[in-house]
Amino acid sequence: GGIFLTFLLVLLAAGLYLWLSDQEVEHFWGTVSILGVVAFVVDAFSFDSFAIPNPWIMFGMITAAGRIFRARQKTGEDSS
């Protein structure tokens, strides 16, 4: 349970990182990420199953968005 909670916190931190960006596209993905994690937490109270694919798709999108924008920042590319 602790590892999964850490995973959720990392996803939330990635969303917050994107949300605080000055770039409009990164801010958008940050908003989506934070709302996705919050929706998962709220929805997790109504069922107890990791087999439903919806949260895993959202988690993959958050991870991809964070990695793409961090890689662009490291290389100095414009993310707009």
C-alpha positions in Angstrom: 0.0 0.0 0.0 2.8 2.4 0.8 4.5 2.0 -2.6 1.2 2.7 -4.4 0.6 5.8 -2.2 4.1 7.0 -3.1 3.3 6.4 -6.8 0.2 8.6 -6.4 2.2 11.3 -4.7 4.8 11.3 -7.5 2.0 11.6 -10.1 0.5 14.5 -8.1 3.9 16.2 -7.9 4.4 15.8 -11.6 1.0 17.4 -12.2 1.8 20.2 -9.8 5.1 20.8 -11.6 3.3 21.0 -14.9 0.5 23.2 -13.5 3.0 25.8 -12.1 4.6 26.1 -15.5 4.4 29.4 -17.5 3.7 27.5 -20.7 0.0 27.2 -21.6 0.2 23.6 -22.8 2.1 22.5 -19.7 -0.3 24.3 -17.4 -3.2 22.5 -19.2 -1.6 19.1 -18.7 -0.9 20.0 -15.1 -4.6 20.8 -14.5 -5.6 17.5 -16.2 -3.1 15.6 -14.1 -4.2 17.0 -10.8 -7.9 16.5 -11.6 -7.2 13.0 -12.8 -5.5 12.0 -9.5 -8.2 13.7 -7.4 -10.9 11.9 -9.4 -9.1 8.5 -8.9 -8.9 9.1 -5.1 -12.6 10.1 -4.9 -13.6 7.1 -7.1 -11.4 4.7 -5.1 -13.8 5.1 -2.2 -16.6 3.5 -4.2 -14.8 0.4 -5.5 -11.7 -1.7 -4.6 -10.3 -2.9 -7.9 -7.1 -2.2 -9.8 -8.4 -4.1 -12.8 -10.4 -1.2 -14.2 -8.2 0.4 -16.9 -9.4 4.0 -16.6 -7.0 5.1 -13.8 -4.0 3.3 -15.4 -4.6 5.2 -18.7 -4.7 8.5 -16.8 -1.6 7.6 -14.8 0.3 6.8 -18.1 -0.8 10.1 -19.6 0.5 12.0 -16.5 3.8 10.2 -16.6 4.2 10.8 -20.3 3.4 14.5 -20.0 5.8 15.0 -17.2 8.6 13.2 -19.0 8.0 15.0 -22.3 8.0 18.5 -20.9 11.0 17.8 -18.6 13.0 16.5 -21.5 12.1 19.6 -23.6 13.1 21.8 -20.7 16.5 20.0 -20.4 17.2 20.4 -24.1 16.0 24.0 -24.2 13.2 23.4 -26.7 10.2 25.7 -26.8 7.2 23.6 -25.6 4.5 25.8 -27.2 
